[in-house]
Amino acid sequence: MLMAHPAVLKNLIERYETLLRHAEDGSAEARRRMEDVTYTLCVSTGTRDIDTALATARRQLSGTGSESGFALVG
């Protein structure tokens, strides 16, 4: 299984949380950006929903990281 680099996961979580705080905008552009970051978080963590993706990303961040963009595990 490929794992995203910790810096990538951290950035995605920060982007998601920022978009969530500004969700009241409700514009089509804001919804698209939220969908994009949600999709990318799910793909990056091998999950299918945002709650699981966030939990998985945070768990990966609390563990060891890789020096490259992706690491093979398993």
C-alpha positions as a printed Julia matrix, in Angstrom:
74×3 Matrix{Float64}:
   0.0    0.0    0.0
   1.26   3.5   -0.81
   1.25   6.05   1.98
   1.31   9.8    1.38
   4.22  11.74   2.78
   3.42  13.22   6.21
   3.84  16.79   4.89
   1.21  16.08   2.22
  -1.24  14.7    4.78
  -0.64  17.63   7.12
  -1.3   20.09   4.3
  -4.49  18.3    3.26
  -5.83  18.26   6.82
  -5.07  21.97   7.21
  -6.78  22.77   3.89
  -9.83  20.71   4.83
 -10.14  22.37   8.26
  -9.74  25.85   6.75
 -12.42  25.15   4.14
 -14.69  23.72   6.82
 -14.37  26.9    8.9
 -15.41  28.95   5.87
 -18.17  26.6    4.69
 -20.82  29.25   5.27
 -19.72  30.79   1.95
 -21.68  28.06   0.16
 -20.52  29.19  -3.29
 -20.05  26.67  -6.06
 -16.3   27.33  -5.94
 -16.16  26.66  -2.18
 -18.1   23.41  -2.6
 -15.81  22.32  -5.43
 -12.68  23.0   -3.37
 -14.16  21.09  -0.42
 -15.02  18.15  -2.68
 -11.5   18.21  -4.16
  -9.7   18.16  -0.82
 -12.1   15.53   0.54
 -11.46  13.31  -2.49
  -7.69  13.8   -2.25
  -7.67  12.98   1.47
  -9.66   9.8    0.82
  -7.38   8.71  -2.02
  -4.26   9.58  -0.03
  -5.39   7.45   2.9
  -7.07   4.63   0.97
 -10.45   5.37   2.54
 -13.94   6.19   1.26
 -15.31   8.81   3.64
 -13.9   11.99   5.14
 -14.2   10.97   8.8
 -12.2    7.8    8.21
  -9.74   9.68   5.99
  -9.09  12.3    8.67
  -8.66   9.66  11.39
  -6.32   7.63   9.18
  -4.26  10.69   8.19
  -3.91  11.76  11.83
  -2.92   8.25  12.84
  -0.3    8.16  10.08
   1.02  11.54  11.18
   1.43  10.32  14.73
   3.56   7.41  13.46
   6.77   7.37  11.48
   7.14   9.23   8.21
   9.02   8.75   4.98
  11.58  11.0    3.35
  10.12  10.47  -0.13
   6.69  11.43  -1.46
   5.3    7.93  -0.88
   6.38   4.85   1.02
   5.54   1.22   0.38
   4.19  -0.59   3.41
   2.69  -3.97   4.1
